[in-house]
């Protein structure tokens, strides 16, 4: 009996992979919640620009990842990862739904695709005012350091709300997977 190895069916492997995806989503959203809260508590006058850009950018990347396609965890080949279910976003109050849309847009336009109004580099040739040719080159650079007022705190609240919902799914899937692995009925399809 001690040498007996558990038999993992394909269905159990799939449900285990889905549970791993949900745990990854939960971890990303918890990171977003905490990083955005940290940014919201930074002193506006004494903040470290590198820390501000790092925390804010990392929070937006992790938030965006929770809604984008990608490869799922586990041993099931070519399986797309689970994302935050659209119905969770639809159930948000209008204020948090607006924060959601703004955060994804900010991540897509400012971080994933650097060419936009928030990130610019312009090079200009300076003419001699007396008409004696070109006398210099000016390089102007602008980029967004971090969120607007209150935006980080709102993202923290939003991520916490979604993380809590995903956490409830993790608990449910955990129980269902254990039941199924022990020969019980598989999880319902609406999970």
N, C-alpha and C positions, 0 to 999 in steps of 0.2 A: 504493500500500500504506500510506503514512503516514496517509492520510485514513480508513482503515478503522476503524470503530467496533465495539467488541465487542458482540455480541448477547447480551443477558441474558434468558434464558428466565424464565417465571413460576416454575418450580421453583427455578432458581438464586436468584431474588429472595427466595423464601420461605426457602431455606436460609441465605441471607445474613442475613435478618432474625432467624432463629433463632440464628445465631451471635452477632449483636449482643445478643440477649437474654441468652445465656450469658455474654458478656463483662460485661454490666451486673450480672448476678448475682455473678460473680466479684469485680467491683469493690466491690459492696455488702458482700459477706462479708469481703473484705480490710479494708474500713473498720471493720466490726464488730469483727473480730479486733484491730485496732490500737487503736481507741477503748476497747474493753473492757480491753485490757491496760494502757492509760494510766490508766484509772480504778482498776484493781487496784493500781497502783503509787503512787497518790496517798497522801500522808501523812495518816492519819486525823485528826490533831490540827491540821494546818496547811493543810488543803485549802481551796480556793476553792469556796464553795457554788455559785456561778454556773457555774464550769467543771465541777464534778462533775455537776450537773443537766444541763448542756448535752451533755457527752460521753456520759453514760449514756442520756439520752433519745434522742439522735441514734443511738446504737448500737442501741437497741431498735427505733426506727422503721425503720432500714435492715434489721435482721434480719427484722422483720415483713414488710417489702416483698418479701423474697425468697420468701415463702410465699403471698402474696396475689395475687388476680386483678388484671389491669390491661391496658392497651393495649400491644401489642408494638411493637418497633422496626420500621423498614423501610417499604417502599412497598406492602405487602399490606394492603388495607383490612379493617377490623374483625377483625384477628387478635389473639387473646389472647396475652399475653406468656408465655414459659416461666417456670416456677417451679422451685424446688429439687424434684427428683423425690422422691416419697414413699418410694421404696425406699432412698434415701440415709439418710433419717431412721430407717427401720425397721432398717437395718444398724448403727446406732449402738449402743454398749454402753449398758446400762440407766442408768448415771450421766449420760452425755451426753444421752440421750433425755429424762431428767428435766429437765435444764437447758434443753433445747429447749422442752419444754412449759411450764415455768415462765417462760421468757423471752417466749414468745408470749402467755401469760396476762397477764404484767406489762405488756407493750406494749398489749394490747387493753384491759385494765381501767384501767391507770394513765395511759396516754398518749393512746390513741385515744378513750377514753370516761372522762372525768374524774370521774364519780360512782361512788365506791367507798370502801372503808375506808381507803385510803391517801391520799386527797385529800378533805379536808373543810373546810367553813366553817360554823360555828354562830354564831348570833346569839341572845343571851339578854338578857332585861330583868331588871335588878337591882331588887329590892324594898328599900325602907328597912326595916331591922330593927326600927324603932320603929313601923312601920305607917303611916308618913306618905306613902304612895304609891310611885311608881317614881322611882328616883334615878339610873338610868344604863342604859347599853347596853354589853354586853361582846361583843366579836367574837373568837372563837377560830378559828384557822386551823391546819391541819396538812396536810403533804404529804410525800411520800417524796423524800428528797434523792438517794438513789442505791441501789445494790445492797446486799444483805446480805453478810456476811463470806464471801469466797471466790467469790461469785456472778459477779463481773466476770471473774475469771481463768478460771472454768469456761466462761463464754460466749466468751471469747477463744479457748480451746482448741477449743470446738465450732465456732465460725465458721471457724477455721483448718482444721479437718478437712473441713468442707463445701466451703470455698474450694478446697482441694487437689483434691477430687473433681470439682468443676465445672471447674477448670483443666485436668484431664485430658480432659474432654469438649470444652473449647474447642480444645485442640490437635488432637483427632481430627476435630472438625467443620471446623476450618480447613483441614486437609489434604483432607478429602472435598469441601469446597466448591471448592477450587482445582482438584482433579481433575475435578469435574463441569463447572466453568466452561470447562475446556479440552477438553470433549467426552467426558470419561470417564464411567463409570457414576455414577448418583446415589448419595447416601449411603443406607446401609441404614436401614430403618424402626426398628430397635431402638436407634439411636443416641440 
